[in-house]
Each structure stands twice: as structure tokens, then as C-alpha cells.
């Protein structure tokens, strides 16, 4: 649900959705049109509904087991590098960096690291993030980066002046 959608939007839909559809079987049994209607507030609702229904069916056919490798996860409809890594980290406790445009922006600014236009597909950035990734508290590390991007290192008008790490930031040093 978070794909190309802000957490504040998902927060409004997720609790009722998960209450109404607590398992993959209930999603598979739902008509795609009904699923799309429920996902409409998130945007991309037809694609989300199609992908979610197909993924739920694939999981159900796999003894109701979500794949546990990146390659298998990426075979699910709608699952790319970012979502696969998020699942590996948060659901399967693997120290995997979660790289999206927000994380790419932080790394680009803080380290003057050259980031491609699609950070989640930038192999050099992913390798760099793997080097930075702690082996313990990796979930907290990923959450912290995502929250930092949402609250402080904003795309437009970053809040550099009151940033707690601006003394070490290349972007801030260049702007002063």
C-alpha cells in the first residue's frame, strides 16, 4: 500500500482493510472491482488491486507462505527492489537496506554521493547503503532514514538550520 503513496494516506485505509481482509484467501475471493474500490483512496487503485489479487493467489498456492528470498519476492506482481528489501528487513529480519527516493536524497545530500534518478534501482547506491547498514538495529536504521527524510531532509525546503547532523552534511556546508 505504501508504493508511491504517503504513509499518512495508508494510515487512513489500512486498519479497516486489514480488518475486512485478514488473510490471503479473503483477498483472493474478493472481486477485483471491489478491491479496487477499497484501494481507491491510495491512487493507482486498478493496478494495486490487480497486483494484490495476483500476489495473494500466488501466496495462497504456495501453502500460504510469503517467499523469503529477494528473487522469489520480486516474482510477485507489484514487488520490485524496494518492496522486496522492505519485506526482507522488516518481516524476515535480514539486514537489508531500504532505498527509495527519500533515502537517495539523504545520501546524495549528506555525502555528495552521485545518485541516479531511480535510487531503488541504483546498484552503486545500494552497494553503498549495504556498507553503511549496521548488522544490529538495522530495522531502526531503516526506519530512521525514512523518518528523517519525511520530517527533516525534505525534497523541497529541507530543514537544514535545525538539523541535528548538519555539522557533518555536505549539502549544508555548501549552502552556508
MOSUL-V57618 format. One line per field, one symbol per residue. ss: DSSP state (@ for helix, = for strand, . for the rest). A space follows every 50 residues. Layout:
ss = ???
//
This chain:
ss = ......@@@@@@@@@@@@@@...@@@@@@..@@@@@@@@@@@..@@@@@@ @@@@@@@@@@@........@@@@.......@@@@@@@@@@@......... @@@@@@@@@@@.......@@@.@@@@@@@@@@.....@@@@@@@@@@@@@ @..............@@@.@@@@@@.
//
